[in-house]
Amino acid sequence: MQHALNTQPELYLARYRAVRRQTEKLCAPLTPEDTVMQPMVDVSPPKWHLGHTTWFFEMFILQPHVSGYKHFHPQYAFLFNSYYNSMGSRIARSDRGTLSRPPLQDIYAYRQHVDQYMEKVLADTLLQEKPELAAVLELGLQHEQQHQELLVTDIKYILSCNPLLPAYLPSPATAVLGLFSEKQPQNRWLPVPEGLYTVGHRGQGFCFDNELQAHQVFIPAFEAQAAPVTNGEYLRFMQDGGYADFRHWLEEGWQLVQAQQWQAPLYWLQQEDQWFQFTLHGLQPLDLAAPVTHVCFYEALAYANWSGHRLLTEFEWEALSQKYPNPLATGNFVESERYQPVPAVFPAEQPYAAQLLGNTWEWTYSSYLPYPHFETAPGAIGEYNGKFMINQMVLRGGSCATPQNHIRPTYRNFFHADKRWQFTGIRLAKR
């Protein structure tokens, strides 16, 4: 993991407190019963997220580096380890929803216990004495922000399984431009010339190891859409029989459509002749001008095939972000508490690639593989990304569930091709 070394205790203390508060803020609207639910294996209970993000600081900083540290509970290392084989045994991922005990109040007490020790670490000279800990601390904060995004999407899935379709939060008081409008944003094709492009993280600042090393790739000329595909555009694919025509689909995707009887993106619900979408603000009329989300890679590719176009590669996506950066740097990130993608807005005077950062992750037609000269860190930290570089597809851009200071154009997200519960969408390309 790379970052600009900063060992000023007061700066890290403020950042640590802000990140930890945000996690608890996300869980505040939930009932204790909500925090135990695990309706599918991909979803982790909010209570487990609260414990696991705390376990990370305990096991990677406090236990090995703070003399006399006392664990809050001897079994929490087993309960809240996720996938780190180097850190010992753990509860099966599918069994995280069985943790009715320890009670939620104990998990918050665990967080407070670890936070008290961490604040002492950040207030004394430990970072100066062991500057390598700054990198581990920053990784822990970035890790917790990853779980904040997962919290938003897991909470949405949990509440969607309740027949009452409860709202996580009331709708924002501020109006959203284009909400529930049939008017589509003025999309356009942006040309990207052929050439050598440098991809991957460069310079100072944090990045994950899978963003390294920066290297050059030759990219033939292509064109990309200035904005992601909208709900209205995707609805036309559905109305044209997109889910009933095998010609648009990869065979694995087609088998999944038939087995799961998919007819629309996740969270879409048709009542009489009107489409609705379950959101974190409850069931709402489908916003036709907003980006389509909660589609898997198979659906994204089927739509691209139906449209006569294709998906970008991850290198093309990064080249697009370099060629057409958004001068407004706008995004609908989690801090807005909208928790739902909003329509793109284009200025008339200057073209740019809209919504590259924020609103929806965008599927690329790139397998999740290591960059040239990728290096696995020693120890448990080396398990963070590298061992997952198989059978997954890369997504770029960040979503309305992503903390804004957590995302950047080189960020490589990755999921299996069938996953739909994240805010995942589509941007098209053509030669």
N, C-alpha and C positions, 0 to 999 in steps of 0.2 A: 504494500500500500504506500502511495506517495502523497506527501503533503508538505506544505511549507512549515518548517519547524518553528513552533511558537511555544515557548515555555513560560509565558507570563501568566502566573496563577490567576490573577483577577479576571483575565479574558476567558480562560478556560472555565473558571468557576461560574461566570455569568452564562456561558454557552451550555455548560452541563445542566444548570438549573432550568434553563429555558427548554431544553430538549426533554428533560424528565417531566416537567410540568405539562408539556404538550401531550405526552402519552396519557397522563391521567385526565387531562381535559377531554380527550377523545372518548374515554371510558365513562365520564361523569354522567351522560344521559342514560346509561344503561341500568337496568335492574340487576340485582345479584344473579337472578335466574338467567338473564341474557349472557352473562359472562362465562357460563359453563357449557354453552351449546357448541356442538360440533356436528352439523348436519351432513357434512361430507369430509373425506379425508384431507382434501386440500385446505380446508378451513381449520384454523386453530381457535380455540375458545379465547375470548379477550382476557380472561383471567390467566391463561397460560402465557399470552404475550406479555402481560404485566410482570410475570415471574421470570420469563426467559430473558428479557432485556436487562433485568436486574442481575440475573445469574452471570451474564457476560462480564459485567464490571467486577463482580465478586471473584470469578474464576480466573480472569486474565490480568487483573490489576491487584486486587486486595490480597487474595490468597498467596500469590507468589512474591509480592513486593512489600507488604505491610507487616512488620514484625508484630506478633501477638494478635493478629486479626482473629476474631471469633465468628464462626459461621452462625447464621441465624437459625438454621435447622440442618441437621446432618443428612437428611434425605432430599433436600431441595436440589442438590447437584444431580441426582437421578431424575427428578421430576421435570427439570427445566433445561436440561441439555437437549439440543435439537438434533444435530447430526454429527457432532464432533467425536469421532472414534477415539481420538487422542485424549479425550477428557473422561473416558470411562463409559459405563453402561447407561442406558436411558430408557424411559418409557416409550413404547411404540407410538409412532405418530398418530396412528388411527385410534389410540386409546387416550388421547389428551382430553376428550370429552367426558371421561369417567371421573375426572378430578372434582367431585363434589366436595371433597376435603383435600387440602386445607381450605377453610372458608376464605372468602374474599377479603375480609378484614385482616387476616393473617398475611395475605399477599401484600397488602398496602403497608403493613408493619414491616415486612421484609424489605420493601422498597425504601422505607424510611431508615431502617437499620443500615443498609448499604449506602444510602445517600449521606448519612452522617459520617461514615468512614471516608467516603469519597471526597466530601467537602474538606475534611482534615488533610487528605492527600493534596488537594488542590490549593490549600491555604499555606502549606509548608514548602519546603525546598526539595521535595522528592523529584519533581520534574526537572529541576536543575541538576540534581545529583544523578538522575537516570533519564537523560533526554530521550532515549529510545522509547520511554513510556508515553511520550507525547503522541507518537504514531499509533500506539495501541489505544490510547484514550480517544483519539479522533476516530479510529475505526469503530470503537464502541458507540460513539455518538451517531455516526453514520449508520451503523447497524440498527440502532434504535429508531432512526428515521425511516429506515426500510420497513420496520415493523409497524410504524405509524401508518404507512400506506396500506400494509396488509390488514391492520386493524379496521380501517375504513371499509375495505372491500369485504373483509370477513363479516363485519357487522351487517353490511348490506345483505349478504347472502343469508345470514342467520335470521334476520327479520323478514326476509322474503319467504322463508319457509313457514312463517306463522300465518295461519289462515286469515287473521285480522289485518295482515299487511300494515303493521304499525309504522309510524314515522319515527325515525331516529331523532330528527330535529324538525321544527316547523320550517316552512319555506321562508327564505330570506325576505325581509321587508322591501329591499330594493328590487326594482323591476329589472329583468334581464332582457337585453335587446333581442328582439325577434322571438321571444318565448311563445311557443305554441303557434307560430306563424307558418303558413305554407310557402312563404316567399323564401327562395333559396339564396344563399350568399353568392355573389358573383365570382365563381371560380374561374381559373384560367390555367393555362399551361406555361410553365417556366422553363426555358431552355437552359441546359447546363452543358457547356462545351466539353469536348474530350480533353484529356490531359492527365498529367500526374498529380494526384492529390495526396496530401499527408493526412492520414487518419490516425486516430488514437490520441491519448492525452499527451500534451506537451506543456512544459513550463512548470510553475509552482502551483500550489493548491492541491487539495486532496483528490485522489482518484482510486478506484479499485484496481487490483492487479490485472483484471481482465481487460482493462483499457490500455495496457502497456504491452509491447513497446510501440511508440509511434513509428509509423513506417509509410512508405509511399506505395500507392496502387495506381495502375493505369485504368481509367474509366472512359469507355466510349461515350460519345455524345448521347444525351437522352433528354427527355422532357418529363417534368413532374408536376402534379397538380399543386396549385398554390395553397389548397386547403384540404383537409380530410373529407372523405365521403360522408354525406349527411344521412340522417334517418330517412328523409324523403327519397333520396336517390336509392337507398337500399330497399325501401318499400317497393319501388318499381321492379327491382330484381325479384322480390317475392311475388308480386302480382303477375310477373311474367313466367311463373312456375319455376323459379330458380332452385327451390328445394325439392323439386320433383324431376329434375332433368340431370341424369347422371353425367352428361357430357361436360358439365362445368366442374366436376369434382375429381379430386384424387381418390383412388379406390378406398383408401383407409377412411377418408372423410365421408365418402358415399355410404360405406357400411355403417359409420357412426350415425349419420342422418337417419338411416332406416331403422337402426336399432333403438335410437333415442327418440325417434319420431319428431325431429326438429322441424319447425315450420317458420321460425322467426328467431331473432337474437334472444339471448337470456334476458329475462325481466320484461319482455313485451307480452302484453295481454290484450286480446281483442274482445270487446264487449259490443255486441250487435255489429254495427258497421264502423266502429271507431276503435283506433288503436290507443292503448295506454301503456305506460312504462312505470314499473315500480322503481322508485328512487329512495334515497335516504330521507327525503321529505314526504314519503308516502306515494301512493298511486297518483300519477298525474297524466294528463293528455300528452301524447307523444309530440315532442317538439321536432317538427319535420326539418327545421333549419339547423339543428344541432348535429354534431358529429355522431355517427353511429358508433356504439360501443358494445362491449360484452359479446363480441364475435370471436370465434377461435380462428386459428390460422387457416383451417380448411374452409371456413365460411369466407374469410377475406380473399383467399385465392379463387374460390368459386365465383365470387362477385367480380373479381378482376377478369377472369376468363369470360364471364357473361358480357362484360362491358367492352370486350375487345382490347383491353389493356393488360397491365401486369402490376405486380408489386415491385417496389424498389428493393435493391439489395441494401445491406446496412452501410456499405461504402458509398453508394449513391446517396443515401439519406444524409450521410455526413457531408458529402460534397455539396448537396443542396443547401444545407445549413450554413456552409461557408460562402456559397455564391449569393444567397438571398437571405441574409440575416434579418430578423425582425427588428427594425429600429425602435419600436415601441417596447420591445422586450416584455410583451404582455403574456399572461397565462392565467388560467382559472385554477389556481392551485388550492390545496387543502386549507390554507389560511383564510380563504374567502368564505369558508363554511357554506359554500353553495353545494359542494359534493355532487355536482352534475355538470357535464360538458355544456358549453354555451356556443351559439353560432359564431362563425368567423366573421370578422369585419375587415374590409379592405379599404385603404385610402385610395382615392382616385389618382393621385399624382405619382405614386411610387409602388411598383410591384414588390412583394416580398413573400416569403413562405410563411403563411399564417399558422399559428397554433403548433409550431414545431415543439415548443416546450409548454406543457400544460394541456389540459383537456383530455387527451387520450393517448395512450401508448399506441404506436403504429407497428403492425406486423411487417417484417421484412422477409424477403425470400433468401435468407442467409442462415445457415446452420451455426449454432453456437460453438465456435472452435477457438483455440488459442491463437493469438497474434504471433508473428515471428518473434523469437527470442523471449517468449513468455517464460517467466520464472515462478516456480512455486515456493512460497515462503516456508521456512523451516517451522516445524512444530504444528500445533493445532490451527494456527492462523492460516497455514497453507491449505486447510480444508475448506476455506471460505468459498472459493469459486471454482478452482481448477477441476475438481473431481466431478463437476456437473457438466463438463464440456462434451456431451454426447446426447443425441436424440432430442435436442431442443432447438427452437428457433429464436432468433434475436428480435427484440423490439426496441424501438428508439422513441425518445421524446418526452416521457413523463406525462402524467395525467392530472386530473382534478383532485386526485387522492395523494399526489406527491408533494412533500414539503418543498417549497420553492427554492430554498438554499441548499437543497440536496441534489438537484438535477443540473445537468450540463449536456452539451451536444455530443460528447464522447461516451456518455453513460450507456452501457450495454445491459439491458434487461433481457431475460430469457425465460421462456416457458415451453412446455410441451405443446404440440400442435392442437390438442383438443381442449385446451383450457379457455374458459369463457368468463370466469367470475371477476377478473380484473377489468379495468377500464381500457379495453383493447379495441383498436379501430383500424382504419384503412386509409392509406394515401396511394394513389395510382401513379404509374409511370408509363412512358411509351418511348420507342426509339424515334 
